[in-house]
C-alpha cells in the first residue's frame, strides 16, 4: 500500500476511470514530488476521519 491510498486528496474519477490526486499544487511542486530527490508528499492528509477519535480513547 502506498501513501496515496490512504490520503484524503486521492479519489476515483469516473470520467477518467482512474484514481487522481486532488491536492492543490503547481507544476514545480509536482515535479519535486515525482523526482527521486523528494522523499514524501507534503500535501498528504490522512483520510481516516476517525483517527483522532481513536487516539483520544
Secondary structure, DSSP 8 states (H G I E B T S, - for coil): --GGGGBTTEEEETTTTEEEE-----HHHHHHHHSTT--S-TT--B--TTHHHHHH-
